[in-house]
Structures are given as structure tokens and as C-alpha cells.
């Protein structure tokens, strides 16, 4: 699980917008860019090239 304090300071690397934790807590979503950044081994992968598009 990702630390609440860490979640509060993380921002989307593409637009610098707010990120929200997914309901399964397996990724962070930017509603503005429609990108999902996966969380692997409790570490968010904040690379634009590895983000997935979401609808």
C-alpha cells in the first residue's frame, strides 16, 4: 500500500496534475491525461512511456 503522505506529494509527470489511487490500489490515475501509472512492489512507476491509457 502506498503511503498517504507520498500520495499527497506525487503529481502526474506529464501535466503535473493530481493523481488518484485506483480502487484496487494497484496504480495511480491522472484524470486530466487519462493515464494509469502502475504500482509495482509498493513503488509507483512514474514513467510516461510506461503509463497506460485509461478511458
C-alpha positions as CSV (number, residue, x, y, z in Angstrom):
1,X,0.0,0.0,0.0
2,X,1.2,3.5,-0.9
3,X,1.8,5.9,2.0
4,X,-0.8,8.7,2.2
5,X,1.9,11.4,2.6
6,X,3.6,10.2,-0.6
7,X,0.3,10.1,-2.5
8,X,-0.3,13.8,-1.4
9,X,3.0,15.0,-2.9
10,X,3.1,12.9,-6.1
11,X,1.9,14.6,-9.3
12,X,1.5,13.4,-12.9
13,X,4.9,13.6,-14.6
14,X,3.2,14.7,-17.9
15,X,0.8,17.5,-16.8
16,X,1.8,17.9,-13.1
17,X,-1.9,17.2,-12.2
18,X,-3.4,15.4,-9.2
19,X,-3.2,11.6,-9.1
20,X,-5.8,9.3,-7.6
21,X,-5.2,5.8,-6.3
22,X,-7.2,3.1,-8.1
23,X,-9.8,1.1,-6.3
24,X,-7.6,-2.0,-6.4
25,X,-4.7,0.2,-5.1
26,X,-2.5,-1.1,-7.9
27,X,-1.9,2.2,-9.7
28,X,-2.3,5.9,-9.8
29,X,-4.6,7.6,-12.4
30,X,-4.4,11.1,-13.8
31,X,-7.9,12.1,-14.8
32,X,-6.6,15.0,-16.9
33,X,-4.2,13.0,-19.1
34,X,-6.2,9.7,-18.8
35,X,-3.0,7.8,-17.8
36,X,-2.5,5.0,-15.4
37,X,0.8,4.7,-13.6
38,X,1.2,1.2,-12.2
39,X,2.4,0.4,-8.6
40,X,4.9,-2.4,-8.6
41,X,6.3,-3.8,-5.3
42,X,4.8,-0.8,-3.5
43,X,6.7,1.6,-5.7
44,X,4.8,3.8,-8.3
45,X,6.3,3.7,-11.7
46,X,6.2,7.3,-12.7
47,X,7.5,7.0,-16.3
48,X,5.3,8.5,-19.0
49,X,6.5,5.8,-21.5
50,X,5.3,3.0,-19.2
51,X,1.9,4.6,-18.4
52,X,-1.2,3.1,-19.8
53,X,-4.2,4.9,-21.4
54,X,-7.5,4.6,-19.5
55,X,-11.0,5.7,-20.5
